[in-house]
């Protein structure tokens, strides 16, 4: 639906120039929940603002179903934006806020009334239609902002970290609400966040960004289980990194030797070296503890951290470095471990991923 072709944005000039976007290429599909994910300053909001028309790119093209978006003013684009600050009118009611954009477009009064009613039902706020937005909660204000943006039925909805101001539990609820709204409306959602859990929870596909470039695009499961490079593996969730020697590589399979001397089979990302020093990434939940002498990586337990849902075991490896094992807590699985205990880390074949730098 949206084609972004070598979009570059440079702020400033000369020695003060800053390249916020560096020849970004991405295709976003129709009716997709697509997330731009990355740390602060990576370029994700700048890319969103290019699509909205608030920032002009230095180079590149942006098309919507083949039409050039860059030649249109922001108000001419079939695109709406929900900002981090909801920008609601506090002196207006919920219904008046939702209908404001439609009235500015000169829509007939009956159409405005009908559409406002539909949007109130969609965001489940019909009973609050006559309440001023200054008198409702933050989560309810978030829903009003979404309803207002959806009311003109845009072809694309851009969301710039709209959940960041909400508390933890409400943010969790709104993640499910956003996914429901996208599914029911069939509108393409493009969501910007630095929160990995948000991205994994809601997205059909994720583009991980860093330093103005897209490092990897894929489904949440692909991004998490098959990171293409060290930055992606490190940014998405918790990861253990082990230095290893690549012995052989064939398609998506590799044989590596760990610093402990153990040889293991692992998945291999495309590209990269065929031999020599590599990095092996292993998720904490993909490993387990074993008695000393029965695992791949011997070491000493340094910390045991209880999180309620799971427990993290920190192991100082004999070969150097630290490894974290995450184990889910269940009523029938209560294992007493104490710091200082000698243990070993074990993991099955092909749970690790050989990464390119």
Residue pairs with C-beta under 8 A, 6 or more apart in sequence:
1 28
1 29
1 30
1 32
1 64
1 65
1 155
1 156
1 188
2 27
2 28
2 51
2 62
2 63
2 64
2 156
2 188
2 190
3 27
3 61
3 62
3 63
4 24
4 25
4 26
4 27
4 28
4 47
4 51
4 60
4 61
4 62
5 25
5 60
5 61
5 62
5 63
6 23
6 24
6 25
6 59
6 60
6 61
7 21
7 23
7 24
7 25
7 47
7 50
7 57
7 59
7 60
7 61
7 62
8 19
8 21
8 22
8 23
8 24
8 57
8 58
8 59
8 60
9 19
9 20
9 21
9 43
9 46
9 50
9 55
9 57
9 58
9 212
10 17
10 18
10 19
10 20
10 58
11 17
11 18
11 20
12 18
19 212
20 43
20 46
20 212
21 43
21 46
21 47
21 50
21 57
21 212
21 213
22 43
22 211
22 212
22 213
23 59
23 60
23 213
24 43
24 47
24 60
24 212
24 213
24 214
25 214
26 207
26 214
26 217
28 34
28 188
28 190
29 188
29 204
29 205
30 188
31 186
31 187
31 188
32 188
32 189
32 204
32 205
33 178
33 179
33 182
33 189
33 191
33 202
33 203
33 204
34 188
34 189
34 190
34 191
34 203
34 204
34 205
34 206
34 207
35 190
35 191
35 192
35 193
35 198
35 199
35 202
35 203
35 205
35 206
35 207
36 44
36 47
36 48
36 190
36 191
36 192
36 193
36 207
36 209
37 44
37 193
37 194
37 196
37 199
37 206
37 207
37 208
37 209
37 235
37 236
38 44
38 194
38 208
38 209
38 210
38 235
39 194
39 210
39 235
40 194
42 209
42 210
42 211
42 212
43 209
43 211
43 212
43 213
44 192
44 194
44 209
45 160
45 161
45 192
46 55
47 209
48 81
48 158
48 160
48 190
48 192
49 55
50 56
50 57
50 62
51 62
51 69
51 79
51 156
51 158
51 190
52 74
52 77
52 79
52 81
52 158
53 69
53 72
53 73
53 74
53 77
53 79
54 74
56 70
57 70
61 68
61 70
62 68
62 69
62 70
63 69
64 77
64 78
64 79
64 155
64 156
65 155
69 77
69 79
78 154
78 155
78 156
79 154
79 155
79 156
79 157
79 158
80 149
80 150
80 152
80 154
80 156
80 157
80 158
81 149
81 157
81 158
81 159
81 160
82 145
82 146
82 149
82 157
82 158
82 159
82 160
82 162
83 145
83 160
83 162
84 160
84 161
84 162
84 164
84 165
85 165
86 141
86 142
86 144
86 145
86 162
87 145
88 97
88 133
88 141
88 144
88 145
88 148
89 96
89 97
89 100
89 133
90 132
90 133
90 134
91 132
91 134
92 100
92 132
92 133
93 129
93 130
93 131
93 132
93 133
94 120
94 125
94 128
94 129
94 130
94 131
94 132
94 133
94 136
94 140
94 144
95 116
95 120
95 129
95 130
97 133
97 144
97 148
98 116
98 119
98 120
98 144
98 147
98 148
98 151
99 112
99 113
99 115
99 116
99 151
100 148
101 148
101 151
101 152
102 111
102 112
102 115
102 116
102 151
102 152
103 112
105 152
107 115
115 151
116 129
116 151
117 126
119 147
119 148
119 150
119 151
120 126
120 129
120 147
122 147
122 150
122 181
122 184
122 185
123 143
123 144
123 146
123 147
123 177
123 181
124 143
125 140
125 143
125 144
125 147
128 136
128 140
133 141
133 144
136 144
138 165
138 166
138 167
138 170
139 166
139 170
139 173
139 174
142 162
142 163
142 166
142 174
143 177
145 162
146 162
146 178
146 181
149 157
150 157
150 181
150 185
150 187
153 187
154 187
155 187
155 188
156 187
156 188
156 189
156 190
157 182
157 187
157 188
157 189
157 190
158 190
158 192
159 178
159 189
159 190
159 191
159 192
160 192
161 192
161 193
161 194
163 171
163 174
163 175
163 178
163 193
163 195
163 198
164 193
164 195
166 174
171 198
175 198
175 201
175 202
176 201
178 189
178 191
178 202
179 201
179 202
182 189
191 198
191 199
191 202
191 203
193 199
196 235
196 236
196 237
199 206
199 220
200 206
200 220
200 223
200 224
200 236
201 220
203 219
203 220
204 219
205 217
205 218
205 219
206 217
206 218
206 219
206 220
206 223
207 214
207 216
207 217
208 214
208 215
208 216
208 217
208 223
208 231
208 232
208 235
208 236
209 215
210 231
210 235
215 228
215 229
215 231
215 232
216 223
216 227
216 228
216 229
216 232
218 226
223 232
223 236
224 236
224 237
224 283
225 353
226 267
226 269
226 353
227 233
227 236
227 239
227 269
227 281
227 353
227 355
228 269
228 270
228 355
228 356
229 269
229 355
229 356
229 357
230 241
230 279
230 281
230 355
230 356
230 357
233 239
233 241
233 281
233 353
233 355
234 241
237 283
238 283
238 284
238 324
238 326
239 281
239 282
239 283
239 284
240 281
240 282
240 283
240 284
240 287
240 323
240 324
241 279
241 280
241 281
241 321
242 258
242 259
242 279
242 280
242 281
242 282
242 297
242 321
242 323
242 352
243 259
243 277
243 278
243 279
243 280
243 321
244 256
244 257
244 258
244 259
244 277
244 278
244 279
244 280
244 354
245 256
245 257
245 276
245 277
245 278
246 254
246 255
246 256
246 273
246 274
246 275
246 276
246 277
246 278
246 354
247 254
247 255
247 256
247 257
247 263
247 275
248 254
248 255
248 275
249 255
249 268
249 274
249 275
249 354
251 268
252 267
252 268
252 270
253 265
253 266
253 267
253 268
253 350
254 265
254 266
254 267
254 268
254 278
254 354
255 263
255 264
255 265
255 266
256 263
256 264
256 266
256 278
256 280
256 352
256 354
257 263
258 264
258 280
258 296
258 297
258 319
259 317
259 319
259 320
260 296
260 297
260 298
260 317
260 318
260 319
262 296
262 297
264 280
264 296
264 347
264 349
264 352
265 349
265 350
266 280
266 350
266 351
266 352
266 353
266 354
267 350
267 352
267 353
267 354
268 353
268 354
269 353
269 354
269 355
269 356
271 356
272 278
272 354
272 355
272 356
273 356
278 354
278 355
279 354
279 355
279 357
280 352
280 353
280 354
280 355
281 352
281 353
281 354
281 355
282 323
282 347
282 351
282 352
282 353
283 326
283 351
284 312
284 324
284 325
284 326
285 310
285 326
285 327
285 328
286 347
286 348
286 351
286 352
287 323
287 325
287 345
287 346
287 347
287 351
288 325
288 327
288 345
288 346
288 347
289 295
289 313
289 315
289 325
289 327
289 337
289 343
289 344
289 345
289 346
290 343
290 344
290 345
290 346
291 343
291 344
292 298
292 342
292 343
292 344
293 344
294 344
294 346
295 343
295 344
295 345
295 346
296 344
296 345
296 346
296 347
297 315
297 317
297 318
297 319
297 323
297 344
297 345
297 346
298 317
298 318
298 342
298 343
298 344
299 315
299 316
299 317
299 318
299 323
299 342
299 343
299 344
299 345
300 315
300 316
300 318
300 340
300 341
300 342
300 343
301 313
301 314
301 315
301 316
301 337
301 338
301 339
301 340
301 341
301 342
301 343
302 314
302 315
302 316
302 322
302 339
303 312
303 313
303 314
303 339
304 311
304 312
304 313
304 314
304 337
304 338
304 339
305 311
305 312
305 314
306 329
308 329
309 328
309 329
310 326
310 327
310 328
310 329
311 326
311 327
311 329
312 324
312 325
312 326
313 324
313 325
313 326
313 327
313 337
313 343
314 322
314 323
314 324
315 322
315 323
315 324
315 325
315 343
315 345
316 322
317 323
317 345
323 345
325 345
327 333
327 335
337 343
